[in-house]
Amino acid sequence: MQTIKITAIRKTEYPDLMQEYENPITHACDIMVGQTYLVKDCQKPDGLCDSAWQTLLPFVEELSQGGGNFFDGWMKNPYSAMLSCNDGFRPVSFLVEVVDDKKTTNH
């Protein structure tokens, strides 16, 4: 299995949507831009929230098994995917990519 790197690329918030639709919460997402996680054997890395992991997992599984080229050439690097967690109030965009000498991870 290939090792997969997950990098938090961008994090945003939609205060207007939060105010209109979200119940007040005391703790939100802890992920910081630039934070990285290494995934081995498709095991959820410590510190990655369950919601983000559920979104990323199908792509992590495919890449770790040597697949890629999602959606017929969507990404410049066919062994990667740019995905966002499913939090509609404060989405985080993640770059998911293979870390292996045999696969290119240059963008």
C-alpha positions in Angstrom: 0.0 0.0 0.0 1.1 3.5 -0.8 1.6 6.1 2.0 -0.8 9.0 1.6 -0.2 12.6 2.8 -3.1 14.9 3.7 -2.4 18.6 3.8 -4.8 21.3 5.0 -4.5 23.9 2.2 -7.3 26.4 3.0 -9.8 27.0 5.8 -12.7 29.4 5.6 -15.8 30.4 7.6 -19.2 31.6 6.7 -20.3 33.7 9.7 -23.6 34.7 8.0 -24.6 31.0 7.6 -23.4 30.3 11.2 -25.5 33.0 12.6 -28.6 32.1 10.6 -28.5 28.3 10.9 -26.0 27.0 13.4 -26.6 26.5 17.1 -23.9 28.2 19.1 -21.0 25.8 19.8 -18.0 26.1 22.1 -15.5 24.1 20.1 -15.1 24.0 16.3 -12.4 22.7 14.0 -8.8 22.6 15.3 -7.2 22.0 11.9 -4.6 24.7 10.9 -3.6 25.6 7.3 -0.4 23.8 6.5 -1.0 20.9 8.9 -0.2 17.5 7.4 -1.0 14.0 8.2 0.6 10.8 7.0 -1.8 7.8 6.3 -0.5 4.3 6.4 -2.7 1.2 5.8 -5.7 3.5 5.5 -5.8 4.2 9.2 -7.3 7.5 10.3 -4.5 9.8 11.5 -4.6 11.1 15.0 -6.0 14.6 15.2 -8.0 14.5 11.9 -11.7 14.9 12.7 -14.1 12.1 11.9 -16.1 14.2 9.5 -13.2 15.1 7.4 -11.9 11.5 7.4 -15.2 10.2 6.1 -15.0 12.6 3.2 -11.3 11.8 2.4 -11.4 8.0 3.0 -12.6 6.8 -0.4 -9.9 8.8 -2.1 -7.2 7.7 0.4 -8.2 4.1 -0.2 -8.1 4.4 -4.0 -4.7 6.2 -3.9 -3.2 3.8 -1.4 -4.0 0.9 -3.6 -2.3 2.5 -6.6 -5.3 4.1 -8.2 -5.7 7.7 -9.2 -6.7 9.8 -12.2 -10.0 10.7 -10.6 -12.7 12.0 -13.0 -10.6 11.5 -16.1 -7.8 14.0 -15.5 -9.3 16.3 -13.0 -6.0 16.9 -11.2 -2.6 17.9 -12.7 -1.0 15.2 -10.5 -3.2 12.1 -11.2 -2.1 10.6 -7.9 -3.8 13.4 -5.9 -7.2 14.9 -5.1 -8.3 18.3 -3.7 -11.2 17.7 -1.4 -13.1 19.6 1.3 -14.6 18.4 4.5 -18.4 18.5 4.7 -18.7 21.3 7.3 -20.8 23.9 5.4 -20.0 26.6 8.0 -16.2 26.3 8.2 -14.9 24.0 5.3 -11.3 22.9 5.1 -9.8 22.1 1.8 -7.3 19.2 1.8 -4.8 18.0 -0.7 -4.6 14.2 -0.6 -1.6 12.8 -2.4 0.6 9.7 -2.7 4.0 9.9 -1.0 6.1 7.4 -2.9 9.2 7.6 -5.1 7.4 5.7 -7.9 4.6 8.3 -8.2 5.1 12.0 -8.9 3.6 14.4 -6.3 4.8 17.6 -8.0 2.1 20.1 -8.8 
